[in-house]
Amino acid sequence: MIKNSTEYKISLDRLDGQNQRIADIQKKLASDGLTPEEIKRATDPLKTFTLQIQEEVEAYKKREGL
C-alpha cells in the first residue's frame, strides 16, 4: 500500500519501468519466433505484478483526491 507522495512517485517510476520491460521482452520473444500465445504465457507473471502496482497507484490517487 502506498502511504505517501514519495512512495507514490516511486511506484509511478516502477510502473513505467515494468511497462517498458514487458514491451521489451515481448519484442525480444517475438523476434525469437515465439507465438503470441507463448509470449502471453511468458509475460503474464510480469503483467500481474504490474497490475498490482497500478491498482495501488489508483487507490492512492483516489484516497488523496489526485
N, C-alpha and C positions, 0 to 999 in steps of 0.2 A: 504494500500500500504506500502510495506517495504521500508524504507528510508535510512537505514544504516546497517552496518555489525552487530551491536548489535541486531537490530530488526530481521535481517536475522537469527542469531543464536537462538534467542528466538522462531522464527517461526519454525525452524527445530525441536527444542525441543517439541513445541506444536504439530507438525505434528507427531512425533514419539509417543507422549503420546496419541493422538487421535487414531492413528492406533492400538495401544495396547489396548486402551479402547474398540474400536469396536470389536476386536478379542475376548476380554474377555466377552463382552456382548453376542456375537454370541455363544460362547461356553456355557455360562450360559443358554441362551434361548433354545439351542438345548438339553441340559441336562434336562431342564424343559419340554421337549416334544413338543416344537413348531415346526411347519413345516417350511421348507426353505422359503416359501412364507411369513409366519408370521414373521420370523426372518428378512427377507429383509425389510418388511414394518416397523418393529420396528427400524431398524438401518439406513434406508435411510436418515433421517434427519441428523444424525451424519456424514454420508458419504458425504453429500452435504457440510457441514461445513468444513470437512477435504479436500475436493476437492478445496474449495475456498482458503484455506491456501496453498495447493500445487500449485495452479495457481499463487499466489502471490510470492511464493518462486521461481518458474520457471521464472516469469517476472523479478525478481530482478537479478537472475543468468544471464539472457540474457542481461539485461541492463548493468551489471557490468562485463560481459565477463568471468563469472565463469564456 
